[in-house]
Amino acid sequence: MDTTKWKSILVPRDVYEEIIVIAHVENRTISGQLRYIFENWKIDHLSANDQDYIAGKVKEMREEELAKARALEA
């Protein structure tokens, strides 16, 4: 698995089973369904400032990971 693109997460079995059924009903993959749920949750529950803060923190995390990877290559 390309860990620069994908990560595994743990969810309770009952949640997983419902996500599978909902994904099937809505004709999405499991990852597509999780993305859809998450994006809509962010829109409904986070302010624009919160979303900007999160985007900035994610950018920082990615830059740190990239710097670590480059250091290992050197």
N, CA, C and O atoms as a Tripos MOL2 file, in Angstrom:
@<TRIPOS>MOLECULE
protein
  296   295    74     0     0
PROTEIN
NO_CHARGES

@<TRIPOS>ATOM
      1 N           0.8510   -1.1800    0.0000 N.3       1 MET1
      2 CA          0.0000    0.0000    0.0000 C.3       1 MET1
      3 C           0.8930    1.2380    0.0000 C.2       1 MET1
      4 O           1.8650    1.3150    0.7510 O.2       1 MET1
      5 N           0.5590    2.1790   -0.8300 N.am      2 ASP2
      6 CA          1.2970    3.4420   -0.9050 C.3       2 ASP2
      7 C           0.8610    4.3220    0.2630 C.2       2 ASP2
      8 O          -0.1970    4.9500    0.2110 O.2       2 ASP2
      9 N           1.6830    4.3670    1.3240 N.am      3 THR3
     10 CA          1.2990    5.1140    2.5290 C.3       3 THR3
     11 C           1.3980    6.6240    2.3570 C.2       3 THR3
     12 O           1.0160    7.3770    3.2530 O.2       3 THR3
     13 N           1.9140    7.0750    1.2030 N.am      4 THR4
     14 CA          1.8740    8.5180    0.9370 C.3       4 THR4
     15 C           0.5030    8.9210    0.4150 C.2       4 THR4
     16 O           0.1610   10.1030    0.4110 O.2       4 THR4
     17 N          -0.2840    7.9410   -0.0260 N.am      5 LYS5
     18 CA         -1.6090    8.2300   -0.5700 C.3       5 LYS5
     19 C          -2.7380    7.6540    0.2860 C.2       5 LYS5
     20 O          -3.8240    8.2310    0.3430 O.2       5 LYS5
     21 N          -2.4950    6.5340    0.9440 N.am      6 TRP6
     22 CA         -3.5350    5.8340    1.6880 C.3       6 TRP6
     23 C          -3.1030    5.5740    3.1210 C.2       6 TRP6
     24 O          -1.9200    5.3660    3.3930 O.2       6 TRP6
     25 N          -4.0630    5.5850    4.0360 N.am      7 LYS7
     26 CA         -3.8340    5.2180    5.4340 C.3       7 LYS7
     27 C          -4.9790    4.3150    5.8640 C.2       7 LYS7
     28 O          -6.1080    4.4500    5.3920 O.2       7 LYS7
     29 N          -4.6730    3.4050    6.7560 N.am      8 SER8
     30 CA         -5.6960    2.5380    7.3320 C.3       8 SER8
     31 C          -6.2120    3.1730    8.6090 C.2       8 SER8
     32 O          -5.4680    3.8270    9.3410 O.2       8 SER8
     33 N          -7.4900    2.9730    8.8660 N.am      9 ILE9
     34 CA         -8.0720    3.4570   10.1150 C.3       9 ILE9
     35 C          -8.9190    2.3430   10.7190 C.2       9 ILE9
     36 O          -9.3990    1.4580   10.0110 O.2       9 ILE9
     37 N          -9.0920    2.3980   12.0190 N.am     10 LEU10
     38 CA         -9.9460    1.4390   12.7020 C.3      10 LEU10
     39 C         -11.2690    2.0970   13.0230 C.2      10 LEU10
     40 O         -11.3160    3.2280   13.5060 O.2      10 LEU10
     41 N         -12.3430    1.3790   12.7520 N.am     11 VAL11
     42 CA        -13.6780    1.8280   13.1400 C.3      11 VAL11
     43 C         -14.3810    0.6380   13.7850 C.2      11 VAL11
     44 O         -14.0730   -0.5110   13.4690 O.2      11 VAL11
     45 N         -15.3100    0.9060   14.6750 N.am     12 PRO12
     46 CA        -16.0600   -0.2000   15.2570 C.3      12 PRO12
     47 C         -16.7730   -1.0090   14.1660 C.2      12 PRO12
     48 O         -17.2130   -0.4570   13.1580 O.2      12 PRO12
     49 N         -16.8760   -2.2970   14.3800 N.am     13 ARG13
     50 CA        -17.4600   -3.2030   13.3870 C.3      13 ARG13
     51 C         -18.8560   -2.7610   12.9520 C.2      13 ARG13
     52 O         -19.1680   -2.8010   11.7620 O.2      13 ARG13
     53 N         -19.7000   -2.3400   13.8950 N.am     14 ASP14
     54 CA        -21.0600   -1.9400   13.5330 C.3      14 ASP14
     55 C         -21.0630   -0.7210   12.6050 C.2      14 ASP14
     56 O         -21.8940   -0.6300   11.7020 O.2      14 ASP14
     57 N         -20.1410    0.2070   12.8250 N.am     15 VAL15
     58 CA        -20.0210    1.3880   11.9600 C.3      15 VAL15
     59 C         -19.5720    0.9540   10.5620 C.2      15 VAL15
     60 O         -20.1230    1.3930    9.5520 O.2      15 VAL15
     61 N         -18.5710    0.0900   10.5270 N.am     16 TYR16
     62 CA        -18.0670   -0.4290    9.2510 C.3      16 TYR16
     63 C         -19.1820   -1.0930    8.4430 C.2      16 TYR16
     64 O         -19.3170   -0.8440    7.2450 O.2      16 TYR16
     65 N         -19.9700   -1.9280    9.0900 N.am     17 GLU17
     66 CA        -21.0440   -2.6290    8.3950 C.3      17 GLU17
     67 C         -22.0670   -1.6530    7.8200 C.2      17 GLU17
     68 O         -22.5390   -1.8420    6.6990 O.2      17 GLU17
     69 N         -22.4090   -0.6190    8.5720 N.am     18 GLU18
     70 CA        -23.3630    0.3740    8.0640 C.3      18 GLU18
     71 C         -22.7720    1.1710    6.9120 C.2      18 GLU18
     72 O         -23.4710    1.4670    5.9440 O.2      18 GLU18
     73 N         -21.4940    1.5240    7.0030 N.am     19 ILE19
     74 CA        -20.8490    2.2670    5.9190 C.3      19 ILE19
     75 C         -20.8680    1.4470    4.6350 C.2      19 ILE19
     76 O         -21.1160    1.9880    3.5570 O.2      19 ILE19
     77 N         -20.6060    0.1400    4.7400 N.am     20 ILE20
     78 CA        -20.6370   -0.7180    3.5620 C.3      20 ILE20
     79 C         -22.0210   -0.6980    2.9100 C.2      20 ILE20
     80 O         -22.1370   -0.5550    1.6930 O.2      20 ILE20
     81 N         -23.0530   -0.8410    3.7140 N.am     21 VAL21
     82 CA        -24.4140   -0.8640    3.1700 C.3      21 VAL21
     83 C         -24.7620    0.4790    2.5440 C.2      21 VAL21
     84 O         -25.2990    0.5240    1.4370 O.2      21 VAL21
     85 N         -24.4650    1.5690    3.2350 N.am     22 ILE22
     86 CA        -24.7690    2.9030    2.7030 C.3      22 ILE22
     87 C         -23.9900    3.1480    1.4170 C.2      22 ILE22
     88 O         -24.5370    3.6900    0.4560 O.2      22 ILE22
     89 N         -22.7200    2.7540    1.3880 N.am     23 ALA23
     90 CA        -21.9100    2.9190    0.1730 C.3      23 ALA23
     91 C         -22.5340    2.1600   -0.9850 C.2      23 ALA23
     92 O         -22.5880    2.6650   -2.1060 O.2      23 ALA23
     93 N         -23.0000    0.9570   -0.7210 N.am     24 HIS24
     94 CA        -23.6440    0.1570   -1.7730 C.3      24 HIS24
     95 C         -24.9200    0.8420   -2.2760 C.2      24 HIS24
     96 O         -25.1440    0.9450   -3.4820 O.2      24 HIS24
     97 N         -25.7420    1.3040   -1.3470 N.am     25 VAL25
     98 CA        -26.9970    1.9750   -1.7110 C.3      25 VAL25
     99 C         -26.7250    3.2310   -2.5370 C.2      25 VAL25
    100 O         -27.4460    3.5090   -3.4950 O.2      25 VAL25
    101 N         -25.7000    3.9830   -2.1790 N.am     26 GLU26
    102 CA        -25.3850    5.2320   -2.8650 C.3      26 GLU26
    103 C         -24.3740    5.0500   -3.9980 C.2      26 GLU26
    104 O         -23.8990    6.0260   -4.5800 O.2      26 GLU26
    105 N         -24.0460    3.7800   -4.3070 N.am     27 ASN27
    106 CA        -23.1640    3.4450   -5.4270 C.3      27 ASN27
    107 C         -21.7910    4.1110   -5.3070 C.2      27 ASN27
    108 O         -21.2870    4.7210   -6.2500 O.2      27 ASN27
    109 N         -21.2030    3.9720   -4.1110 N.am     28 ARG28
    110 CA        -19.8650    4.4990   -3.8620 C.3      28 ARG28
    111 C         -18.9790    3.3830   -3.3240 C.2      28 ARG28
    112 O         -19.4700    2.3600   -2.8480 O.2      28 ARG28
    113 N         -17.6640    3.5920   -3.4060 N.am     29 THR29
    114 CA        -16.7360    2.7080   -2.7090 C.3      29 THR29
    115 C         -16.7880    3.0540   -1.2290 C.2      29 THR29
    116 O         -17.3410    4.0840   -0.8430 O.2      29 THR29
    117 N         -16.2100    2.1930   -0.4060 N.am     30 ILE30
    118 CA        -16.1630    2.4820    1.0260 C.3      30 ILE30
    119 C         -15.3800    3.7730    1.2620 C.2      30 ILE30
    120 O         -15.8160    4.6290    2.0310 O.2      30 ILE30
    121 N         -14.2310    3.9160    0.6070 N.am     31 SER31
    122 CA        -13.4410    5.1310    0.7980 C.3      31 SER31
    123 C         -14.1870    6.3460    0.2630 C.2      31 SER31
    124 O         -14.1200    7.4250    0.8530 O.2      31 SER31
    125 N         -14.8900    6.1800   -0.8380 N.am     32 GLY32
    126 CA        -15.6870    7.2880   -1.3780 C.3      32 GLY32
    127 C         -16.7990    7.6990   -0.4330 C.2      32 GLY32
    128 O         -17.0980    8.8840   -0.2900 O.2      32 GLY32
    129 N         -17.4110    6.7140    0.2120 N.am     33 GLN33
    130 CA        -18.4770    7.0130    1.1730 C.3      33 GLN33
    131 C         -17.9240    7.7400    2.3880 C.2      33 GLN33
    132 O         -18.5220    8.7060    2.8610 O.2      33 GLN33
    133 N         -16.7790    7.2780    2.8970 N.am     34 LEU34
    134 CA        -16.1720    7.9550    4.0450 C.3      34 LEU34
    135 C         -15.7940    9.3910    3.6980 C.2      34 LEU34
    136 O         -15.9990   10.3070    4.4950 O.2      34 LEU34
    137 N         -15.2390    9.5790    2.4980 N.am     35 ARG35
    138 CA        -14.8930   10.9330    2.0660 C.3      35 ARG35
    139 C         -16.1400   11.8180    1.9970 C.2      35 ARG35
    140 O         -16.1210   12.9620    2.4500 O.2      35 ARG35
    141 N         -17.2230   11.2820    1.4270 N.am     36 TYR36
    142 CA        -18.4760   12.0300    1.3030 C.3      36 TYR36
    143 C         -19.0100   12.4240    2.6850 C.2      36 TYR36
    144 O         -19.3860   13.5750    2.9090 O.2      36 TYR36
    145 N         -19.0370   11.4640    3.5970 N.am     37 ILE37
    146 CA        -19.5230   11.7390    4.9530 C.3      37 ILE37
    147 C         -18.6540   12.7940    5.6290 C.2      37 ILE37
    148 O         -19.1690   13.7320    6.2380 O.2      37 ILE37
    149 N         -17.3420   12.6400    5.5210 N.am     38 PHE38
    150 CA        -16.4090   13.5480    6.1790 C.3      38 PHE38
    151 C         -16.5050   14.9650    5.6060 C.2      38 PHE38
    152 O         -16.5610   15.9360    6.3610 O.2      38 PHE38
    153 N         -16.5230   15.0840    4.2900 N.am     39 GLU39
    154 CA        -16.6080   16.4180    3.6700 C.3      39 GLU39
    155 C         -17.8940   17.1330    4.0720 C.2      39 GLU39
    156 O         -17.8760   18.3300    4.3580 O.2      39 GLU39
    157 N         -19.0060   16.4080    4.0950 N.am     40 ASN40
    158 CA        -20.2700   17.0280    4.4990 C.3      40 ASN40
    159 C         -20.2670   17.3890    5.9790 C.2      40 ASN40
    160 O         -20.8320   18.4110    6.3670 O.2      40 ASN40
    161 N         -19.6400   16.5660    6.8010 N.am     41 TRP41
    162 CA        -19.5440   16.8860    8.2250 C.3      41 TRP41
    163 C         -18.7570   18.1740    8.4180 C.2      41 TRP41
    164 O         -19.1550   19.0350    9.2020 O.2      41 TRP41
    165 N         -17.6370   18.3100    7.7050 N.am     42 LYS42
    166 CA        -16.8250   19.5270    7.8390 C.3      42 LYS42
    167 C         -17.6330   20.7710    7.4630 C.2      42 LYS42
    168 O         -17.5830   21.7820    8.1640 O.2      42 LYS42
    169 N         -18.3610   20.6960    6.3780 N.am     43 ILE43
    170 CA        -19.1650   21.8320    5.9250 C.3      43 ILE43
    171 C         -20.2190   22.1930    6.9700 C.2      43 ILE43
    172 O         -20.4420   23.3680    7.2620 O.2      43 ILE43
    173 N         -20.8640   21.1660    7.5300 N.am     44 ASP44
    174 CA        -21.9560   21.3860    8.4860 C.3      44 ASP44
    175 C         -21.4940   21.8050    9.8810 C.2      44 ASP44
    176 O         -22.2470   22.4600   10.6010 O.2      44 ASP44
    177 N         -20.2680   21.4380   10.2790 N.am     45 HIS45
    178 CA        -19.8790   21.6160   11.6790 C.3      45 HIS45
    179 C         -18.6780   22.5180   11.9340 C.2      45 HIS45
    180 O         -18.4360   22.8990   13.0800 O.2      45 HIS45
    181 N         -17.9220   22.8690   10.9030 N.am     46 LEU46
    182 CA        -16.7330   23.6900   11.1140 C.3      46 LEU46
    183 C         -16.8830   25.0530   10.4570 C.2      46 LEU46
    184 O         -17.4110   25.1710    9.3510 O.2      46 LEU46
    185 N         -16.4150   26.0660   11.1470 N.am     47 SER47
    186 CA        -16.4250   27.4100   10.5690 C.3      47 SER47
    187 C         -15.3480   27.5020    9.4950 C.2      47 SER47
    188 O         -14.4800   26.6340    9.4020 O.2      47 SER47
    189 N         -15.4040   28.5360    8.7010 N.am     48 ALA48
    190 CA        -14.3900   28.7650    7.6730 C.3      48 ALA48
    191 C         -13.0120   28.9050    8.3200 C.2      48 ALA48
    192 O         -12.0160   28.4200    7.7840 O.2      48 ALA48
    193 N         -12.9630   29.5730    9.4770 N.am     49 ASN49
    194 CA        -11.6880   29.7150   10.1970 C.3      49 ASN49
    195 C         -11.1500   28.3630   10.6520 C.2      49 ASN49
    196 O          -9.9530   28.0970   10.5470 O.2      49 ASN49
    197 N         -12.0450   27.5040   11.1620 N.am     50 ASP50
    198 CA        -11.6240   26.1700   11.5740 C.3      50 ASP50
    199 C         -11.0830   25.3840   10.3800 C.2      50 ASP50
    200 O         -10.0480   24.7250   10.4800 O.2      50 ASP50
    201 N         -11.7830   25.4560    9.2640 N.am     51 GLN51
    202 CA        -11.3520   24.7340    8.0620 C.3      51 GLN51
    203 C         -10.0060   25.2410    7.5590 C.2      51 GLN51
    204 O          -9.1700   24.4530    7.1190 O.2      51 GLN51
    205 N          -9.7930   26.5500    7.6230 N.am     52 ASP52
    206 CA         -8.5000   27.1170    7.2200 C.3      52 ASP52
    207 C          -7.3880   26.6620    8.1580 C.2      52 ASP52
    208 O          -6.2860   26.3380    7.7150 O.2      52 ASP52
    209 N          -7.6830   26.6410    9.4540 N.am     53 TYR53
    210 CA         -6.6960   26.1910   10.4370 C.3      53 TYR53
    211 C          -6.2990   24.7370   10.1700 C.2      53 TYR53
    212 O          -5.1160   24.3980   10.1660 O.2      53 TYR53
    213 N          -7.2900   23.8970    9.9510 N.am     54 ILE54
    214 CA         -7.0360   22.4780    9.6840 C.3      54 ILE54
    215 C          -6.2130   22.3190    8.4160 C.2      54 ILE54
    216 O          -5.2570   21.5440    8.3920 O.2      54 ILE54
    217 N          -6.5710   23.0430    7.3640 N.am     55 ALA55
    218 CA         -5.8250   22.9620    6.1010 C.3      55 ALA55
    219 C          -4.3640   23.3610    6.3120 C.2      55 ALA55
    220 O          -3.4610   22.7340    5.7580 O.2      55 ALA55
    221 N          -4.1360   24.3920    7.1040 N.am     56 GLY56
    222 CA         -2.7660   24.8290    7.3920 C.3      56 GLY56
    223 C          -1.9810   23.7850    8.1640 C.2      56 GLY56
    224 O          -0.8130   23.5350    7.8670 O.2      56 GLY56
    225 N          -2.6200   23.1740    9.1540 N.am     57 LYS57
    226 CA         -1.9570   22.1360    9.9530 C.3      57 LYS57
    227 C          -1.6470   20.9050    9.1000 C.2      57 LYS57
    228 O          -0.5780   20.3110    9.2380 O.2      57 LYS57
    229 N          -2.5650   20.5240    8.2280 N.am     58 VAL58
    230 CA         -2.3300   19.3840    7.3440 C.3      58 VAL58
    231 C          -1.1630   19.6820    6.4110 C.2      58 VAL58
    232 O          -0.3290   18.8110    6.1630 O.2      58 VAL58
    233 N          -1.1010   20.8990    5.8970 N.am     59 LYS59
    234 CA          0.0150   21.2870    5.0320 C.3      59 LYS59
    235 C           1.3360   21.1790    5.7850 C.2      59 LYS59
    236 O           2.3200   20.6740    5.2450 O.2      59 LYS59
    237 N           1.3630   21.6500    7.0300 N.am     60 GLU60
    238 CA          2.5760   21.5530    7.8590 C.3      60 GLU60
    239 C           2.9870   20.0960    8.0600 C.2      60 GLU60
    240 O           4.1660   19.7610    7.9440 O.2      60 GLU60
    241 N           2.0190   19.2320    8.3600 N.am     61 MET61
    242 CA          2.3060   17.8170    8.5740 C.3      61 MET61
    243 C           2.9020   17.1920    7.3160 C.2      61 MET61
    244 O           3.8680   16.4330    7.3920 O.2      61 MET61
    245 N           2.3330   17.5100    6.1740 N.am     62 ARG62
    246 CA          2.8320   16.9480    4.9120 C.3      62 ARG62
    247 C           4.2420   17.4340    4.6140 C.2      62 ARG62
    248 O           5.0850   16.6700    4.1440 O.2      62 ARG62
    249 N           4.4920   18.7080    4.8890 N.am     63 GLU63
    250 CA          5.8400   19.2450    4.6640 C.3      63 GLU63
    251 C           6.8550   18.5800    5.5790 C.2      63 GLU63
    252 O           7.9740   18.2940    5.1540 O.2      63 GLU63
    253 N           6.4790   18.3280    6.8420 N.am     64 GLU64
    254 CA          7.3700   17.6410    7.7850 C.3      64 GLU64
    255 C           7.6610   16.2160    7.3210 C.2      64 GLU64
    256 O           8.8030   15.7620    7.3880 O.2      64 GLU64
    257 N           6.6310   15.5100    6.8520 N.am     65 GLU65
    258 CA          6.8280   14.1470    6.3610 C.3      65 GLU65
    259 C           7.7360   14.1310    5.1410 C.2      65 GLU65
    260 O           8.5860   13.2510    5.0040 O.2      65 GLU65
    261 N           7.5550   15.1110    4.2520 N.am     66 LEU66
    262 CA          8.3920   15.1950    3.0660 C.3      66 LEU66
    263 C           9.8550   15.4780    3.4350 C.2      66 LEU66
    264 O          10.7740   14.9010    2.8540 O.2      66 LEU66
    265 N          10.0520   16.3660    4.4000 N.am     67 ALA67
    266 CA         11.4080   16.6810    4.8520 C.3      67 ALA67
    267 C          12.0650   15.4390    5.4740 C.2      67 ALA67
    268 O          13.2480   15.1890    5.2420 O.2      67 ALA67
    269 N          11.3180   14.6680    6.2510 N.am     68 LYS68
    270 CA         11.8520   13.4390    6.8640 C.3      68 LYS68
    271 C          12.2270   12.4340    5.7760 C.2      68 LYS68
    272 O          13.2760   11.7950    5.8500 O.2      68 LYS68
    273 N          11.3660   12.2980    4.7690 N.am     69 ALA69
    274 CA         11.6470   11.3600    3.6770 C.3      69 ALA69
    275 C          12.8870   11.7750    2.9110 C.2      69 ALA69
    276 O          13.7020   10.9290    2.5410 O.2      69 ALA69
    277 N          13.0370   13.0530    2.6730 N.am     70 ARG70
    278 CA         14.2270   13.5470    1.9650 C.3      70 ARG70
    279 C          15.4880   13.3210    2.7850 C.2      70 ARG70
    280 O          16.5380   12.9840    2.2370 O.2      70 ARG70
    281 N          15.3880   13.5040    4.0900 N.am     71 ALA71
    282 CA         16.5520   13.2940    4.9610 C.3      71 ALA71
    283 C          16.9760   11.8270    4.9580 C.2      71 ALA71
    284 O          18.1680   11.5280    5.0340 O.2      71 ALA71
    285 N          16.0220   10.9200    4.8720 N.am     72 LEU72
    286 CA         16.3380    9.4970    4.8350 C.3      72 LEU72
    287 C          17.0010    9.1130    3.5160 C.2      72 LEU72
    288 O          17.8230    8.1970    3.4790 O.2      72 LEU72
    289 N          16.6530    9.8000    2.4420 N.am     73 GLU73
    290 CA         17.2200    9.5180    1.1350 C.3      73 GLU73
    291 C          18.6670    9.9990    1.0290 C.2      73 GLU73
    292 O          19.4600    9.4500    0.2640 O.2      73 GLU73
    293 N          18.9970   11.0210    1.8000 N.am     74 ALA74
    294 CA         20.3530   11.6050    1.7190 C.3      74 ALA74
    295 C          21.4000   10.7910    2.4160 C.2      74 ALA74
    296 O          22.5720   11.1680    2.4220 O.2      74 ALA74
@<TRIPOS>BOND
     1     1     2 1
     2     2     3 1
     3     3     4 2
     4     3     5 am
     5     5     6 1
     6     6     7 1
     7     7     8 2
     8     7     9 am
     9     9    10 1
    10    10    11 1
    11    11    12 2
    12    11    13 am
    13    13    14 1
    14    14    15 1
    15    15    16 2
    16    15    17 am
    17    17    18 1
    18    18    19 1
    19    19    20 2
    20    19    21 am
    21    21    22 1
    22    22    23 1
    23    23    24 2
    24    23    25 am
    25    25    26 1
    26    26    27 1
    27    27    28 2
    28    27    29 am
    29    29    30 1
    30    30    31 1
    31    31    32 2
    32    31    33 am
    33    33    34 1
    34    34    35 1
    35    35    36 2
    36    35    37 am
    37    37    38 1
    38    38    39 1
    39    39    40 2
    40    39    41 am
    41    41    42 1
    42    42    43 1
    43    43    44 2
    44    43    45 am
    45    45    46 1
    46    46    47 1
    47    47    48 2
    48    47    49 am
    49    49    50 1
    50    50    51 1
    51    51    52 2
    52    51    53 am
    53    53    54 1
    54    54    55 1
    55    55    56 2
    56    55    57 am
    57    57    58 1
    58    58    59 1
    59    59    60 2
    60    59    61 am
    61    61    62 1
    62    62    63 1
    63    63    64 2
    64    63    65 am
    65    65    66 1
    66    66    67 1
    67    67    68 2
    68    67    69 am
    69    69    70 1
    70    70    71 1
    71    71    72 2
    72    71    73 am
    73    73    74 1
    74    74    75 1
    75    75    76 2
    76    75    77 am
    77    77    78 1
    78    78    79 1
    79    79    80 2
    80    79    81 am
    81    81    82 1
    82    82    83 1
    83    83    84 2
    84    83    85 am
    85    85    86 1
    86    86    87 1
    87    87    88 2
    88    87    89 am
    89    89    90 1
    90    90    91 1
    91    91    92 2
    92    91    93 am
    93    93    94 1
    94    94    95 1
    95    95    96 2
    96    95    97 am
    97    97    98 1
    98    98    99 1
    99    99   100 2
   100    99   101 am
   101   101   102 1
   102   102   103 1
   103   103   104 2
   104   103   105 am
   105   105   106 1
   106   106   107 1
   107   107   108 2
   108   107   109 am
   109   109   110 1
   110   110   111 1
   111   111   112 2
   112   111   113 am
   113   113   114 1
   114   114   115 1
   115   115   116 2
   116   115   117 am
   117   117   118 1
   118   118   119 1
   119   119   120 2
   120   119   121 am
   121   121   122 1
   122   122   123 1
   123   123   124 2
   124   123   125 am
   125   125   126 1
   126   126   127 1
   127   127   128 2
   128   127   129 am
   129   129   130 1
   130   130   131 1
   131   131   132 2
   132   131   133 am
   133   133   134 1
   134   134   135 1
   135   135   136 2
   136   135   137 am
   137   137   138 1
   138   138   139 1
   139   139   140 2
   140   139   141 am
   141   141   142 1
   142   142   143 1
   143   143   144 2
   144   143   145 am
   145   145   146 1
   146   146   147 1
   147   147   148 2
   148   147   149 am
   149   149   150 1
   150   150   151 1
   151   151   152 2
   152   151   153 am
   153   153   154 1
   154   154   155 1
   155   155   156 2
   156   155   157 am
   157   157   158 1
   158   158   159 1
   159   159   160 2
   160   159   161 am
   161   161   162 1
   162   162   163 1
   163   163   164 2
   164   163   165 am
   165   165   166 1
   166   166   167 1
   167   167   168 2
   168   167   169 am
   169   169   170 1
   170   170   171 1
   171   171   172 2
   172   171   173 am
   173   173   174 1
   174   174   175 1
   175   175   176 2
   176   175   177 am
   177   177   178 1
   178   178   179 1
   179   179   180 2
   180   179   181 am
   181   181   182 1
   182   182   183 1
   183   183   184 2
   184   183   185 am
   185   185   186 1
   186   186   187 1
   187   187   188 2
   188   187   189 am
   189   189   190 1
   190   190   191 1
   191   191   192 2
   192   191   193 am
   193   193   194 1
   194   194   195 1
   195   195   196 2
   196   195   197 am
   197   197   198 1
   198   198   199 1
   199   199   200 2
   200   199   201 am
   201   201   202 1
   202   202   203 1
   203   203   204 2
   204   203   205 am
   205   205   206 1
   206   206   207 1
   207   207   208 2
   208   207   209 am
   209   209   210 1
   210   210   211 1
   211   211   212 2
   212   211   213 am
   213   213   214 1
   214   214   215 1
   215   215   216 2
   216   215   217 am
   217   217   218 1
   218   218   219 1
   219   219   220 2
   220   219   221 am
   221   221   222 1
   222   222   223 1
   223   223   224 2
   224   223   225 am
   225   225   226 1
   226   226   227 1
   227   227   228 2
   228   227   229 am
   229   229   230 1
   230   230   231 1
   231   231   232 2
   232   231   233 am
   233   233   234 1
   234   234   235 1
   235   235   236 2
   236   235   237 am
   237   237   238 1
   238   238   239 1
   239   239   240 2
   240   239   241 am
   241   241   242 1
   242   242   243 1
   243   243   244 2
   244   243   245 am
   245   245   246 1
   246   246   247 1
   247   247   248 2
   248   247   249 am
   249   249   250 1
   250   250   251 1
   251   251   252 2
   252   251   253 am
   253   253   254 1
   254   254   255 1
   255   255   256 2
   256   255   257 am
   257   257   258 1
   258   258   259 1
   259   259   260 2
   260   259   261 am
   261   261   262 1
   262   262   263 1
   263   263   264 2
   264   263   265 am
   265   265   266 1
   266   266   267 1
   267   267   268 2
   268   267   269 am
   269   269   270 1
   270   270   271 1
   271   271   272 2
   272   271   273 am
   273   273   274 1
   274   274   275 1
   275   275   276 2
   276   275   277 am
   277   277   278 1
   278   278   279 1
   279   279   280 2
   280   279   281 am
   281   281   282 1
   282   282   283 1
   283   283   284 2
   284   283   285 am
   285   285   286 1
   286   286   287 1
   287   287   288 2
   288   287   289 am
   289   289   290 1
   290   290   291 1
   291   291   292 2
   292   291   293 am
   293   293   294 1
   294   294   295 1
   295   295   296 2
@<TRIPOS>SUBSTRUCTURE
     1 MET1         2 RESIDUE 1 A MET
     2 ASP2         6 RESIDUE 1 A ASP
     3 THR3        10 RESIDUE 1 A THR
     4 THR4        14 RESIDUE 1 A THR
     5 LYS5        18 RESIDUE 1 A LYS
     6 TRP6        22 RESIDUE 1 A TRP
     7 LYS7        26 RESIDUE 1 A LYS
     8 SER8        30 RESIDUE 1 A SER
     9 ILE9        34 RESIDUE 1 A ILE
    10 LEU10       38 RESIDUE 1 A LEU
    11 VAL11       42 RESIDUE 1 A VAL
    12 PRO12       46 RESIDUE 1 A PRO
    13 ARG13       50 RESIDUE 1 A ARG
    14 ASP14       54 RESIDUE 1 A ASP
    15 VAL15       58 RESIDUE 1 A VAL
    16 TYR16       62 RESIDUE 1 A TYR
    17 GLU17       66 RESIDUE 1 A GLU
    18 GLU18       70 RESIDUE 1 A GLU
    19 ILE19       74 RESIDUE 1 A ILE
    20 ILE20       78 RESIDUE 1 A ILE
    21 VAL21       82 RESIDUE 1 A VAL
    22 ILE22       86 RESIDUE 1 A ILE
    23 ALA23       90 RESIDUE 1 A ALA
    24 HIS24       94 RESIDUE 1 A HIS
    25 VAL25       98 RESIDUE 1 A VAL
    26 GLU26      102 RESIDUE 1 A GLU
    27 ASN27      106 RESIDUE 1 A ASN
    28 ARG28      110 RESIDUE 1 A ARG
    29 THR29      114 RESIDUE 1 A THR
    30 ILE30      118 RESIDUE 1 A ILE
    31 SER31      122 RESIDUE 1 A SER
    32 GLY32      126 RESIDUE 1 A GLY
    33 GLN33      130 RESIDUE 1 A GLN
    34 LEU34      134 RESIDUE 1 A LEU
    35 ARG35      138 RESIDUE 1 A ARG
    36 TYR36      142 RESIDUE 1 A TYR
    37 ILE37      146 RESIDUE 1 A ILE
    38 PHE38      150 RESIDUE 1 A PHE
    39 GLU39      154 RESIDUE 1 A GLU
    40 ASN40      158 RESIDUE 1 A ASN
    41 TRP41      162 RESIDUE 1 A TRP
    42 LYS42      166 RESIDUE 1 A LYS
    43 ILE43      170 RESIDUE 1 A ILE
    44 ASP44      174 RESIDUE 1 A ASP
    45 HIS45      178 RESIDUE 1 A HIS
    46 LEU46      182 RESIDUE 1 A LEU
    47 SER47      186 RESIDUE 1 A SER
    48 ALA48      190 RESIDUE 1 A ALA
    49 ASN49      194 RESIDUE 1 A ASN
    50 ASP50      198 RESIDUE 1 A ASP
    51 GLN51      202 RESIDUE 1 A GLN
    52 ASP52      206 RESIDUE 1 A ASP
    53 TYR53      210 RESIDUE 1 A TYR
    54 ILE54      214 RESIDUE 1 A ILE
    55 ALA55      218 RESIDUE 1 A ALA
    56 GLY56      222 RESIDUE 1 A GLY
    57 LYS57      226 RESIDUE 1 A LYS
    58 VAL58      230 RESIDUE 1 A VAL
    59 LYS59      234 RESIDUE 1 A LYS
    60 GLU60      238 RESIDUE 1 A GLU
    61 MET61      242 RESIDUE 1 A MET
    62 ARG62      246 RESIDUE 1 A ARG
    63 GLU63      250 RESIDUE 1 A GLU
    64 GLU64      254 RESIDUE 1 A GLU
    65 GLU65      258 RESIDUE 1 A GLU
    66 LEU66      262 RESIDUE 1 A LEU
    67 ALA67      266 RESIDUE 1 A ALA
    68 LYS68      270 RESIDUE 1 A LYS
    69 ALA69      274 RESIDUE 1 A ALA
    70 ARG70      278 RESIDUE 1 A ARG
    71 ALA71      282 RESIDUE 1 A ALA
    72 LEU72      286 RESIDUE 1 A LEU
    73 GLU73      290 RESIDUE 1 A GLU
    74 ALA74      294 RESIDUE 1 A ALA
